[in-house]
């Protein structure tokens, strides 16, 4: 045998061994513990223990009010009033850990857009599980720090949104 043939056979043997090892490590197993053994105790019939009756169709007992339209998102109107000529807006869910614009997690933002001077408006879909938002306005002028605004849902989690969010530049 020459070196090339030996190398190929060794490679095939190594790959086959690895695949068998991998499949053995990933397969089988019931996930239970191995120390399960019957205790030998039996409950005599009529010992006074009862079991709760299981409902056959619990879905038929489900009642939904007429006000609940089963939507998972609600529209929130946002009005932004800025006197600056150019700025950029990011709106993200508030995790409660945002201290400033640098600590914000921008990969979860639900809206991003440039703003122009004057009044700008947009509508964002807010999921029912989101109770608070953070708006960060970045200015294209490098001498200005970003502005951070917070919005909190007025009622319980998932309650209908009744008011718009108005963001104004501080005087």
Long-range contacts (C-beta under 8 A, 24 or more apart in sequence): 71-128, 72-127, 72-128, 73-125, 73-126, 73-127, 73-128, 74-125, 74-126, 74-128, 74-160, 74-161, 75-123, 75-124, 75-125, 75-126, 75-161, 76-123, 76-124, 76-125, 76-126, 76-133, 76-151, 76-161, 76-164, 76-165, 77-121, 77-122, 77-123, 77-164, 77-165, 78-111, 78-121, 78-122, 78-123, 78-124, 78-135, 78-164, 78-165, 78-166, 78-167, 79-119, 79-120, 79-121, 79-164, 79-165, 79-166, 79-167, 80-115, 80-119, 80-120, 80-121, 80-122, 80-135, 80-137, 80-167, 80-168, 81-118, 81-119, 81-120, 81-166, 81-167, 81-168, 81-169, 82-115, 82-117, 82-118, 82-120, 82-137, 82-169, 83-117, 83-169, 84-117, 84-139, 84-141, 84-144, 84-169, 85-116, 85-117, 85-140, 86-114, 86-115, 86-116, 86-117, 86-139, 86-140, 86-141, 87-114, 87-115, 87-137, 87-138, 87-139, 87-140, 88-112, 88-113, 88-114, 88-115, 88-137, 88-138, 88-139, 88-140, 89-113, 89-114, 89-115, 89-135, 89-136, 89-137, 89-138, 90-135, 90-136, 90-138, 91-124, 91-133, 91-134, 91-135, 92-133, 92-134, 92-136, 93-130, 93-132, 93-133, 93-134, 94-132, 94-133, 94-134, 94-150, 94-151, 96-132, 98-134, 98-148, 100-146, 100-148, 101-136, 101-138, 101-145, 101-146, 101-148, 104-134, 104-136, 126-161, 128-157, 128-158, 129-157, 129-158, 131-157, 133-165, 135-165, 135-167, 137-167
